[in-house]
Amino acid sequence: MPTKRTEVAAAALDGKIYVVGGFEKPTLGTMLNFSITPSVEMYDPVTDRWTSKAPLPVGLHHVGIGVVDRRLYVIGGYTKSGLSVWNPVATVYAYDPATDRWTERASMPTARGALSVTEHEGKLYAIGGYDRKANSSAVEVYEPARNVWTTGASLPTPRDHLAAATVAGKVYAIGGRIDGDYSRNLAVVERYDPPTDRWTRVSNLPTARSGITTAVAEGVIYVMGGEGSGGTFNQNEAYDPVRDRWQGMAPLPTARHGLGSAVVQGRIYLISGGPVPGGSFSDLNEVFIPPGSNVKAD
């Protein structure tokens, strides 16, 4: 990446990867904003090049991110307020790559950061998080086509710094921590069925962790990275929803937390994130090729 960051969000759109917000490595120029950045940088896997895009309307970190109908949506997160960098917000910003412009949409009902967002049938599910007082069990569903929010059944295990993914019509909430404390990491995995509006407990993540990222390739969920009281994680664990089983995969070359991930043409790109717990930064862009993929290593 052009900039060293952490606590970013990333998503793939039209074959490009967008990395949004987070904290930049502190400099004299970034200290006034407590190093919170509105920066948006786009990576083109074909040319292996980065391009700066229109920044977020406001600097944000620990946001949720999703894509619907060729637009990128950034939901919730934290921004600065006074001398704090942990002011939870409910804002929703939509990015149109055709015009390189951001617009504000209907706010999420519950302000929170360190949540996770996943897409299902044209809707974005905003799950869990932390409002700096308590964990949220909120499952709030945004429909961009109508610009409206509805509410789903509460997350059974409220938590933050979790990951979410959708496979075969089911939504999964994976890992996370209690009240922002990475010494209280969880291995809990819960599955949500949108038609019945019900949650079910499934097999635990083998390694309890938070500050993780997740990606889906060929119907398999990959959970990577994270942080805990003992350091950062290089674990890459794959979940098969059909068999309800986990399997260890090739670890990350660089252990880190607060990273983003996105899938383009069968490759999982793991971008940015902190190599040690807390405020650390990187410009890393490492690629994982899942087993069974038709993609050949360079």
Phi, psi and omega in degrees: 000154175294331182237148174274125185219174171207166182056043179271173168233146181221149177204152177264138179212120180054040176079003177246157179246128180253129178246127194235133167063206182097197175253136171271158172300128187299136172222173177301326182284338183258350186295329180298330178259019181057027178067010172287132185243142170269006189300140174232121180235137184249132179250131176255107182297335181290315181265351183057045181227152178253147177222137175282139178239176180305129182289161171304152176300336180211149177293132182219152173220161181057043180272167166262153183217146178199165181234131174219132175049049173062029171229148181260134180239130178245123192235130175065208183106193178236150173222176181279149174210111186065237180261009180256145174257008189245036178279112182288142180234164179244011186293153174230124177241135179249136180245130177253110182294337180292327181250352183055047181226148175255143172228151178269137180244186182299132182291150173296144180300327186240119177290130180190153173238178182055032174271180173226147184232139175218153184259142173210121177050047175078009177239152180249124181261115179261115194238131172065204181117193187210131179259015181076003172240319181204159174291148178260138172260009187296137168235101184244136192244122182255131177249099184301325183300327179251354181056046180228155177248144170230173184243135176255177178302139184299147175296124183300324180244096179299137184193168179229172183054033178267178174236155177224149180207156178239129177219130174051042175080004178245145181253132182244133173250123195232130173062208181111192183215169180260126173050041175071010186257108183285000169275359180238050181289154182239152174252006187296135172232126181234141185246132181249135177252105185303318182298324181263351181057046182229147176255146177224140176282135175236188187299138181296149167302131183301325181243111178298125181197166180217175186066032187265173170228157181222151178215152180244128176221125178055041176077008179248139178263125177252127179245124192226146174073198180125177179219158177205182182295339180268358180133197178266162184252141170253011182296143174226103185242134187251134181247127175261107183295332181291318182265353184054049182227148176253151178216136176287138180241180179304126183291161174299140174299329181231113177297137179193164178233168177065025180268166174245161177217155177202152181250127174225122178050047174083352179261142176257118180263129183245114196234137173065200179101161184266130180283344173231157182302151178080215187281084174224161194219154174207162174247025187291147173218096183247147188240131176250131176255109184296153176297144180085353180289148176279357181281136177261142177294147178291000000 
